[in-house]
């Protein structure tokens, strides 16, 4: 793997972790259970994507 590819994966991991963090915080603050559940599922999706990027290493 080239250094440019590693930088891309590192950048992608950072973005996924940021989105996971934002989604988790937002889901915990929402009062609408349907919307909170949906945002929680987005947090899980970003966790899964981050894990997929980690598996590339």
C-alpha positions, 0 to 999 in steps of 0.5 A: 500500500502506498503512502498516499493510500494510507493517508486516504484511509487515515482521513476516511477513518477520521471522518467516520469517527467524527460522524459516529461521534456526532450521530451518537451525541445527536441521538442522545439529545433528541426527544423524538424516539423515531428520529433518535432511533434513525440517527442511532442507526446512522451512528452504527453505520459509521462504526461499521464503515470505520471498521471496514477501513481498519480491516484494509490495514 
